[in-house]
């Protein structure tokens, strides 16, 4: 990696600021770009640790009945903690990962990553803080699935994907929303049509307009 590339990595991941420049020259680290596609299957054994510099990676599970459930997304300045657990525990990957857009990664050989985890406190702390952050987000997901109705979960997802002050439509399909929520497309479509009948949203092909955000917010707070 050249000095400009190293600077980009450190800017996105300040946890690498303590790594001497000469270490980068022999690290074997490299930048790679991946188009939107599935990239890691369940059970994969890692040879490299990947850090996201640009783009978005969706991490999800598939149930025995074939339903997908999105666990979280990894964006710029983040790593997949399930990948980290697999690398540090020397076990197979316990999820599936796909890039949702053109994504740029910096990848390190696993042996070097483990070594740097021991040598550089900032990197060690960064990884374990992410473990805590993701643990909380997955716990929230489990609570939502357990205690919220499907109407509330759909409403919350719509609000989360849109800006409070934006009038632009949400470009999303019923199928993608169902994958996000781990349910059938027909269930999501039924909920959305119910919202439309109440005048809260308007449905168009591949688009959803949120006309009454307040009503969706009140539904969630019940």
PyMOL commands that set and color helices and strands:
alter all, ss='L'
color gray80, all
select helices_A, chain A and resi 3-12+14-16+21-25+81-89+110-119+121-147+150-160+174-181+185-197+213-221
alter helices_A, ss='H'
color red, helices_A
select strands_A, chain A and resi 30-34+37-40+48-54+56-62+68-75+96-99+103-109+170-171+201-204+207-210
alter strands_A, ss='S'
color yellow, strands_A
deselect
rebuild
show_as cartoon
